[in-house]
Amino acid sequence: MKFIQGKDRNQTEFFCLDQAVSEDNEVRLIDLFVGAIKLSDYGFDMSFIENGRPAYHPADLLKLFIYGYLNRVRSSRQLEKECKRNIELMWLMKGLAPDHNTIANFRKDNPRAIRKVFHATVSLAKNFELIGGKLLAGDGTKLRAQNSKKNNFNEKKIERHIAYIDDKLNEYSAILASEDNDLTAEKKQEINAKIDKHKQYKNKYEAYKKQLDETGQVQISTSDPDSRQMIVRNNITEVAYNVQSTVDAKHNIPIDFKVTNKNDSKAMGAMARRAKTILGKSDFTILFDKGYHTGTEFDYAHKQGVEVLVAFPDVASHAPDISFDVEHFNYNKERDEYTCPAGELLTTNGRWYNKASGKTINRVKHYKTKACLTCSLFEKCTRNKTGRFIERSEHMDLIDANKKRLQRNMETYRKRQAIVEHPFGVIKRQWDFYYVMTKKTMKHATADVGLIFTCYNLRRIFNLLDQNELKNFLRELGFLFLILSSHFKTICEDFKERIYSETFCETSYTALLKQVYLSKKQIV
């Protein structure tokens, strides 16, 4: 029987890397994308000393990471191996194979620069009109940190550990005191060793407790100090980071992200502000779930001129009869009073009271009436013996306005999950990036997440655009920057902020390229 035969391993052949990588291979797009970026403007370290062993160029290491993340490889050791056996990477890296420490340090040391590379992908998508800029959705997702639950402590957990240690110390002391004559020297030595060990643990936990008291923090993580134990879903918790993201509805492309170690309640205002800066306008709508429903954040978004649609949370506590819940009380803004379902007026003395909610202090007014004590509906309305009592926040007008907008635009709001969960689904389920690769501090985690979102955007762009059109654009952009850097520095300085700044205004790449060509002709 005949079989297909392989080549003779001992036969010498000429081998060209460029011929081994097809013209439509996306590794060529990665090469062109990085080549079109002026890395010195992004904050990558381009200063190299002449003495000693030469450094690797940041462009090569950036290409390596983008290729790795696009192919679900994040480990620096694994990337080092791939450089030596992966033909695509051999082509991309031109045969370079950096050490895993060099690879890891590049990611760790360049979080701000990597974030700017992410913004470059947003600008690229805007140039090709892949971002609508009319409807956005924001949400957060938890990425597990390199810190186990065992190495995360809060005040209650520390107190439980100390109480357990105290019980064991009392137990060992009682054994030594009551059975002193019956214990062998070896047994005494063993118990004393356990006592010393427990005392060391107690000192450690007391030091953690002191740290909490001095810093005002609520948790301590010993492996990754910025990570926090958070609820992932239902009652399941993980030590994680909360990654906030704002996603455009047109092609589900994220335009912004931020790594935090807090919950969603205080994130909406800042997300709206950054979206306004990135898009260069405020005439858009952002959708959020009920976890973002906070009065101060409504106020922040309103001051930015951004329209938000936020789901309102369930009522925290109901009246004995739900028909007497606060939502059934009518508020008269002009007279600043409530009318209850029984027709009685609840008035205020006009004073503002401070109400603390965590570290935030809100101002509220109190509304009540003396008619409650003689009302026949008292037992249906309240359990408070002194009568019905209503608190109205200073941000209640904005909260009510959001509720009315939501009721008018419910069909639009139903798109929220389909928009914002799309990137999270790809990143966590398809790519398996459900945890942060880097260790120690939020700064390092931001670099890892920045590369994830950069590669997600590139994947969307590669899938949505014609490859030849994108290649031609990147070649032209890279060539122009090369010319401008060497011969037209004045023009380059004029346009670099407009092309690659963090704000990324509405001016398109195409228009800028035309202006550069015109300026070039005038100088020549």
C-alpha positions as CSV (number, residue, x, y, z in Angstrom):
1,M,0.0,0.0,0.0
2,K,1.3,3.4,-0.9
3,F,1.6,6.3,1.6
4,I,2.5,9.9,1.3
5,Q,6.1,10.2,2.0
6,G,7.8,13.0,4.0
7,K,11.1,14.7,3.2
8,D,14.5,13.4,4.0
9,R,15.7,14.9,7.3
10,N,19.3,14.8,6.3
11,Q,18.9,16.6,3.0
12,T,20.1,20.3,3.1
13,E,17.5,22.8,1.9
14,F,17.3,26.5,1.6
15,F,14.7,28.0,3.9
16,C,13.2,31.5,3.9
17,L,11.0,32.6,6.8
18,D,9.0,35.0,4.7
19,Q,7.9,32.2,2.4
20,A,6.8,30.1,5.4
21,V,4.3,32.8,6.5
22,S,1.5,33.4,4.0
23,E,0.5,36.8,2.9
24,D,-2.9,36.7,4.6
25,N,-1.5,35.6,7.9
26,E,-2.6,38.0,10.7
27,V,0.9,38.0,12.1
28,R,1.7,40.5,9.3
29,L,-1.0,42.7,10.5
30,I,0.5,42.7,14.0
31,D,3.8,43.7,12.5
32,L,2.3,46.6,10.6
33,F,0.2,47.8,13.5
34,V,3.2,48.0,15.9
35,G,5.3,49.5,13.1
36,A,2.7,52.3,12.7
37,I,3.0,53.3,16.4
38,K,5.6,55.9,17.5
39,L,6.6,54.1,20.7
40,S,8.5,57.0,22.2
41,D,5.3,59.0,22.3
42,Y,3.6,56.2,24.2
43,G,6.0,56.2,27.1
44,F,8.0,53.1,26.2
45,D,11.7,53.5,27.3
46,M,13.7,54.2,24.2
47,S,16.9,55.3,25.9
48,F,19.6,52.7,25.6
49,I,23.2,52.9,26.8
50,E,25.9,51.9,24.4
51,N,27.9,50.0,27.0
52,G,27.1,46.4,27.9
53,R,24.8,44.0,26.2
54,P,22.2,45.7,23.9
55,A,18.6,45.7,25.0
56,Y,15.6,44.3,23.0
57,H,13.6,47.0,21.2
58,P,10.2,47.7,22.8
59,A,8.5,47.1,19.4
60,D,9.7,43.5,19.3
61,L,8.5,42.8,22.8
62,L,5.2,44.5,22.1
63,K,4.7,42.3,19.0
64,L,5.5,39.2,21.0
65,F,2.8,40.0,23.7
66,I,0.2,41.0,21.1
67,Y,0.8,37.7,19.2
68,G,0.8,35.7,22.5
69,Y,-2.5,37.2,23.8
70,L,-4.2,36.8,20.5
71,N,-3.3,33.1,20.6
72,R,-4.2,32.6,24.3
73,V,-0.6,32.6,25.5
74,R,0.2,34.9,28.4
75,S,3.0,33.1,30.3
76,S,6.4,34.7,29.8
77,R,8.0,31.2,30.0
78,Q,5.6,29.9,27.4
79,L,6.3,32.9,25.1
80,E,10.0,32.2,25.5
81,K,9.5,28.7,24.3
82,E,7.2,29.8,21.4
83,C,9.9,32.1,20.1
84,K,12.1,29.1,19.5
85,R,9.6,26.7,17.9
86,N,6.8,28.8,16.4
87,I,7.5,29.8,12.8
88,E,5.0,32.7,12.9
89,L,6.8,34.1,16.0
90,M,10.2,33.5,14.4
91,W,9.1,35.6,11.5
92,L,7.6,38.3,13.7
93,M,10.5,38.5,16.0
94,K,13.1,38.0,13.2
95,G,14.6,35.1,15.1
96,L,14.9,36.8,18.4
97,A,14.2,34.8,21.5
98,P,14.2,37.0,24.7
99,D,14.5,35.5,28.2
100,H,11.3,35.0,30.2
101,N,12.5,37.6,32.7
102,T,13.0,40.2,30.0
103,I,9.5,39.4,28.6
104,A,7.8,39.5,32.1
105,N,9.6,42.8,33.0
106,F,8.5,44.5,29.8
107,R,4.8,43.9,30.7
108,K,5.3,44.8,34.4
109,D,7.2,48.0,33.7
110,N,4.9,49.5,31.0
111,P,1.3,49.7,32.2
112,R,0.7,53.3,31.1
113,A,2.3,52.8,27.7
114,I,0.3,49.6,27.2
115,R,-2.9,51.5,28.0
116,K,-2.0,54.0,25.3
117,V,-1.6,51.2,22.8
118,F,-5.1,50.1,23.7
119,H,-6.3,53.7,23.0
120,A,-4.5,53.4,19.6
121,T,-6.8,50.5,18.8
122,V,-9.8,52.6,19.7
123,S,-8.5,55.4,17.5
124,L,-8.0,52.9,14.7
125,A,-11.5,51.6,15.0
126,K,-12.9,55.2,15.0
127,N,-11.0,55.9,11.8
128,F,-12.7,53.1,10.0
129,E,-16.1,54.1,11.6
130,L,-16.4,50.9,13.6
131,I,-17.5,53.0,16.6
132,G,-20.9,54.5,16.5
133,G,-20.5,56.8,19.6
134,K,-24.3,57.0,20.2
135,L,-25.1,54.1,22.5
136,L,-22.6,52.6,25.0
137,A,-22.9,50.1,27.9
138,G,-20.8,49.9,31.0
139,D,-20.2,47.1,33.4
140,G,-17.6,45.4,35.6
141,T,-16.3,41.9,35.6
142,K,-14.2,40.1,38.3
143,L,-10.8,38.7,37.3
144,R,-9.3,36.4,39.9
145,A,-6.0,37.7,41.4
146,Q,-2.8,35.8,42.2
147,N,-3.9,35.6,45.8
148,S,-5.7,32.8,47.5
149,K,-8.6,33.2,50.0
150,K,-6.3,31.7,52.6
151,N,-4.0,34.7,52.2
152,N,-6.8,37.3,52.5
153,F,-7.8,38.7,55.8
154,N,-10.4,41.0,57.2
155,E,-11.0,42.1,60.8
156,K,-13.5,39.3,61.6
157,K,-11.3,36.6,60.1
158,I,-8.3,37.9,62.1
159,E,-10.3,37.9,65.3
160,R,-11.4,34.3,64.7
161,H,-7.7,33.2,64.1
162,I,-6.6,35.0,67.3
163,A,-9.5,33.5,69.3
164,Y,-8.6,30.0,68.0
165,I,-4.9,30.5,68.9
166,D,-5.9,31.7,72.4
167,D,-8.0,28.6,73.0
168,K,-5.1,26.4,71.9
169,L,-2.6,28.2,74.1
170,N,-4.9,27.9,77.1
171,E,-5.3,24.2,76.3
172,Y,-1.6,23.6,76.1
173,S,-1.0,25.6,79.3
174,A,-3.6,23.5,81.1
175,I,-1.9,20.3,80.0
176,L,1.4,21.5,81.3
177,A,0.0,22.6,84.6
178,S,-2.3,19.6,85.4
179,E,-0.2,16.7,84.1
180,D,3.2,18.0,84.8
181,N,4.3,14.9,86.7
182,D,3.0,12.5,84.0
183,L,4.6,14.2,81.0
184,T,7.9,13.0,79.6
185,A,10.6,15.5,78.7
186,E,10.0,14.7,75.0
187,K,6.3,15.4,75.3
188,K,6.9,18.7,77.2
189,Q,9.3,19.8,74.5
190,E,6.7,19.0,71.8
191,I,4.0,21.1,73.6
192,N,6.4,24.0,74.1
193,A,7.3,24.0,70.5
194,K,3.6,24.1,69.6
195,I,3.1,27.0,72.0
196,D,6.0,28.9,70.4
197,K,4.5,28.3,66.9
198,H,1.1,29.5,67.9
199,K,2.5,32.6,69.5
200,Q,4.3,33.4,66.3
201,Y,1.1,33.1,64.4
202,K,-0.7,35.3,66.9
203,N,2.0,38.0,66.5
204,K,1.5,37.9,62.8
205,Y,-2.3,38.2,63.0
206,E,-2.0,41.1,65.6
207,A,0.3,42.9,63.1
208,Y,-2.4,42.5,60.4
209,K,-5.0,43.9,62.8
210,K,-2.7,46.8,63.6
211,Q,-2.2,47.5,59.9
212,L,-6.0,47.5,59.3
213,D,-6.5,50.0,62.2
214,E,-3.7,52.3,60.9
215,T,-4.6,52.3,57.2
216,G,-8.4,52.2,57.5
217,Q,-8.5,49.4,55.0
218,V,-11.1,46.6,55.4
219,Q,-9.0,43.8,53.9
220,I,-5.4,42.6,53.7
221,S,-4.1,40.4,50.9
222,T,-0.6,39.1,51.5
223,S,0.3,37.8,48.0
224,D,-1.2,40.6,45.9
225,P,-1.7,43.5,48.3
226,D,-4.1,45.5,46.1
227,S,-6.5,42.6,45.4
228,R,-9.7,42.2,47.4
229,Q,-12.2,39.5,48.2
230,M,-15.4,40.2,46.2
231,I,-18.7,38.5,45.5
232,V,-18.4,37.0,42.0
233,R,-21.9,35.7,41.7
234,N,-24.7,34.8,44.2
235,N,-22.7,34.1,47.5
236,I,-19.5,32.9,45.8
237,T,-16.5,35.1,46.5
238,E,-13.0,35.3,45.0
239,V,-9.9,37.4,45.7
240,A,-10.0,39.4,42.6
241,Y,-9.9,42.7,40.7
242,N,-13.0,44.4,39.3
243,V,-12.4,45.5,35.7
244,Q,-14.7,48.3,34.6
245,S,-15.3,48.6,30.8
246,T,-17.3,50.8,28.5
247,V,-18.3,49.2,25.2
248,D,-19.7,50.8,22.1
249,A,-22.9,49.2,20.7
250,K,-22.1,49.3,17.0
251,H,-19.6,46.5,16.9
252,N,-19.2,45.7,20.7
253,I,-15.7,47.4,20.8
254,P,-14.5,48.5,24.2
255,I,-13.4,52.2,24.2
256,D,-12.3,52.2,27.9
257,F,-11.3,50.0,30.8
258,K,-10.1,50.5,34.4
259,V,-8.8,48.0,36.9
260,T,-10.2,48.6,40.4
261,N,-10.5,46.7,43.7
262,K,-13.9,48.2,44.6
263,N,-17.5,47.3,43.7
264,D,-19.5,49.0,41.0
265,S,-21.4,51.6,43.1
266,K,-18.9,54.5,42.6
267,A,-17.7,53.8,39.1
268,M,-20.4,55.3,36.8
269,G,-19.5,59.0,36.9
270,A,-15.8,58.4,36.1
271,M,-16.8,56.0,33.3
272,A,-19.1,58.7,31.8
273,R,-16.4,61.3,32.0
274,R,-13.7,59.2,30.3
275,A,-16.2,58.1,27.6
276,K,-16.9,61.8,26.9
277,T,-13.2,62.6,26.7
278,I,-12.5,59.6,24.4
279,L,-15.4,60.3,22.0
280,G,-14.9,64.1,22.2
281,K,-18.6,64.7,22.7
282,S,-21.4,64.1,25.3
283,D,-24.4,63.4,23.1
284,F,-24.5,59.7,23.8
285,T,-26.3,57.3,26.2
286,I,-24.7,54.8,28.5
287,L,-26.5,51.8,29.9
288,F,-25.7,50.4,33.4
289,D,-27.2,47.7,35.6
290,K,-28.6,48.4,39.1
291,G,-25.2,47.9,40.8
292,Y,-24.4,51.5,39.6
293,H,-27.5,53.1,41.0
294,T,-26.0,55.7,43.3
295,G,-27.2,59.3,43.8
296,T,-23.7,60.9,43.8
297,E,-22.9,59.1,40.5
298,F,-26.1,60.4,38.9
299,D,-25.0,63.9,39.9
300,Y,-21.5,63.4,38.5
301,A,-22.8,62.1,35.1
302,H,-25.4,64.9,35.0
303,K,-22.6,67.5,35.4
304,Q,-20.8,65.8,32.5
305,G,-23.9,66.3,30.3
306,V,-24.1,62.5,29.7
307,E,-27.4,60.7,29.6
308,V,-27.4,57.4,31.5
309,L,-30.0,54.6,31.8
310,V,-29.5,52.7,35.0
311,A,-31.8,49.9,36.2
312,F,-33.3,50.8,39.6
313,P,-32.7,48.2,42.4
314,D,-35.5,46.4,44.3
315,V,-37.0,48.1,47.3
316,A,-34.8,47.5,50.3
317,S,-37.9,47.1,52.7
318,H,-41.6,47.1,52.0
319,A,-44.4,48.6,54.0
320,P,-46.7,46.0,55.7
321,D,-49.0,46.5,52.6
322,I,-46.9,47.1,49.5
323,S,-49.5,49.5,48.2
324,F,-48.1,51.9,50.8
325,D,-44.5,51.7,49.6
326,V,-42.8,55.1,49.0
327,E,-43.2,54.8,45.3
328,H,-47.0,55.3,45.8
329,F,-46.5,58.6,47.7
330,N,-46.8,61.6,45.4
331,Y,-44.1,64.3,45.7
332,N,-44.9,67.9,45.0
333,K,-41.6,69.6,44.1
334,E,-43.0,73.2,44.2
335,R,-44.4,72.8,47.7
336,D,-41.7,70.2,48.8
337,E,-44.2,67.8,50.4
338,Y,-45.4,64.2,50.0
339,T,-49.1,63.1,49.7
340,C,-49.7,59.6,51.1
341,P,-52.3,57.1,49.6
342,A,-54.7,58.2,52.4
343,G,-54.5,61.8,51.2
344,E,-52.5,63.2,54.2
345,L,-49.5,65.6,53.7
346,L,-46.0,64.7,54.9
347,T,-44.0,67.9,55.3
348,T,-40.4,68.8,56.1
349,N,-38.8,71.3,58.4
350,G,-36.5,72.2,55.5
351,R,-33.3,71.1,57.2
352,W,-30.7,69.0,55.5
353,Y,-29.3,66.0,57.5
354,N,-26.0,64.2,56.7
355,K,-26.4,60.5,56.2
356,A,-23.3,58.3,55.9
357,S,-23.1,55.5,53.4
358,G,-19.7,53.9,53.7
359,K,-17.2,56.8,53.2
360,T,-19.8,58.8,51.3
361,I,-22.0,61.4,53.1
362,N,-25.3,62.3,51.5
363,R,-27.7,65.1,52.4
364,V,-31.3,64.1,53.1
365,K,-34.5,65.8,54.2
366,H,-37.0,64.2,56.6
367,Y,-40.8,64.1,55.9
368,K,-43.5,63.1,58.4
369,T,-47.0,64.0,59.6
370,K,-48.9,63.8,62.9
371,A,-52.0,62.4,61.1
372,C,-50.4,58.9,61.2
373,L,-51.3,58.3,64.8
374,T,-55.1,58.7,64.2
375,C,-55.1,57.1,60.7
376,S,-57.2,54.0,60.2
377,L,-54.6,52.7,57.7
378,F,-51.7,53.0,60.1
379,E,-51.0,49.2,60.4
380,K,-50.9,48.8,56.6
381,C,-48.6,51.8,56.2
382,T,-45.8,51.4,58.7
383,R,-44.4,49.5,61.7
384,N,-42.9,52.7,63.2
385,K,-44.8,53.5,66.4
386,T,-44.3,57.3,65.9
387,G,-45.8,57.2,62.3
388,R,-44.6,57.2,58.7
389,F,-41.1,58.6,58.1
390,I,-39.6,59.4,54.6
391,E,-36.1,60.4,53.7
392,R,-35.5,62.2,50.5
393,S,-31.9,62.4,49.1
394,E,-30.6,65.6,47.5
395,H,-30.1,63.6,44.3
396,M,-33.7,62.3,44.2
397,D,-34.7,64.5,41.3
398,L,-31.9,62.9,39.1
399,I,-32.9,59.4,40.3
400,D,-36.6,60.0,39.4
401,A,-35.5,61.4,36.0
402,N,-33.5,58.3,35.3
403,K,-36.5,56.1,36.3
404,K,-38.7,57.9,33.8
405,R,-36.0,57.7,31.0
406,L,-35.7,54.0,31.7
407,Q,-39.4,53.4,31.4
408,R,-39.5,55.3,28.1
409,N,-36.5,53.5,26.7
410,M,-36.9,50.0,28.0
411,E,-36.3,48.4,24.5
412,T,-33.0,50.3,24.3
413,Y,-32.0,49.2,27.8
414,R,-32.6,45.5,27.0
415,K,-29.6,45.7,24.7
416,R,-27.2,46.3,27.6
417,Q,-26.2,42.7,28.2
418,A,-25.7,41.9,24.5
419,I,-23.4,44.9,24.2
420,V,-21.2,44.9,27.3
421,E,-21.1,41.1,28.0
422,H,-19.8,40.3,24.6
423,P,-16.2,41.3,25.3
424,F,-16.3,39.6,28.7
425,G,-17.7,36.4,27.3
426,V,-14.9,36.2,24.7
427,I,-12.2,37.1,27.1
428,K,-13.2,34.9,30.0
429,R,-15.0,32.0,28.3
430,Q,-13.4,31.7,24.8
431,W,-9.9,32.9,25.6
432,D,-9.9,31.5,29.2
433,F,-8.5,34.8,30.6
434,Y,-10.6,34.6,33.8
435,Y,-7.7,35.6,36.1
436,V,-5.0,38.2,36.2
437,M,-1.6,36.9,35.1
438,T,0.6,39.4,36.9
439,K,1.4,39.4,40.6
440,K,1.6,42.2,43.1
441,T,-0.2,45.5,42.8
442,M,-3.0,46.9,40.7
443,K,-0.4,48.7,38.5
444,H,0.9,45.3,37.2
445,A,-2.7,44.0,36.8
446,T,-3.5,47.0,34.6
447,A,-0.7,46.0,32.2
448,D,-2.1,42.5,31.8
449,V,-5.7,43.7,31.4
450,G,-4.5,46.4,29.0
451,L,-3.0,43.8,26.7
452,I,-6.2,41.7,27.0
453,F,-8.4,44.6,25.8
454,T,-5.8,45.7,23.2
455,C,-5.9,42.2,21.6
456,Y,-9.6,41.9,21.9
457,N,-10.0,45.2,19.9
458,L,-7.4,44.1,17.3
459,R,-9.3,40.8,16.9
460,R,-12.5,42.7,16.3
461,I,-10.8,45.0,13.8
462,F,-9.1,42.1,12.0
463,N,-12.5,40.3,11.7
464,L,-14.5,43.4,10.6
465,L,-12.1,45.0,8.1
466,D,-10.8,43.9,4.7
467,Q,-7.3,42.8,5.4
468,N,-5.8,44.5,2.3
469,E,-7.4,47.8,3.2
470,L,-6.1,47.6,6.7
471,K,-2.6,46.7,5.5
472,N,-2.4,49.6,3.1
473,F,-3.5,52.0,5.7
474,L,-1.0,50.8,8.3
475,R,1.8,50.8,5.8
476,E,1.0,54.4,4.7
477,L,0.7,55.5,8.4
478,G,4.0,53.9,9.3
479,F,5.8,55.3,6.3
480,L,4.5,58.8,7.0
481,F,5.7,58.7,10.6
482,L,9.1,57.5,9.4
483,I,9.4,60.5,7.0
484,L,8.0,62.9,9.5
485,S,10.3,61.8,12.2
486,S,13.4,62.4,10.1
487,H,12.6,65.4,7.9
488,F,9.4,67.1,9.1
489,K,9.7,67.3,12.9
490,T,7.6,70.4,13.1
491,I,4.6,68.8,11.4
492,C,5.1,65.6,13.4
493,E,4.8,67.5,16.7
494,D,1.7,69.3,15.4
495,F,-0.1,66.1,14.5
496,K,1.2,63.5,17.0
497,E,-1.1,64.7,19.8
498,R,-4.1,64.7,17.4
499,I,-3.4,61.2,16.2
500,Y,-2.2,59.3,19.2
501,S,-3.2,61.4,22.3
502,E,-5.3,59.8,25.0
503,T,-8.3,62.0,24.1
504,F,-8.6,60.8,20.5
505,C,-10.8,63.5,19.1
506,E,-13.2,63.1,16.2
507,T,-10.6,64.0,13.5
508,S,-10.2,60.9,11.4
509,Y,-6.9,59.3,10.4
510,T,-7.7,59.8,6.7
511,A,-8.2,63.5,7.1
512,L,-5.0,63.9,9.1
513,L,-3.0,62.0,6.4
514,K,-4.3,64.3,3.7
515,Q,-3.2,67.3,5.8
516,V,0.2,65.8,6.3
517,Y,0.5,65.2,2.5
518,L,-0.5,68.8,1.8
519,S,2.0,70.2,4.3
520,K,4.7,68.0,2.9
521,K,4.1,69.3,-0.6
522,Q,4.2,72.9,0.6
523,I,7.5,72.4,2.3
524,V,9.0,70.6,-0.7
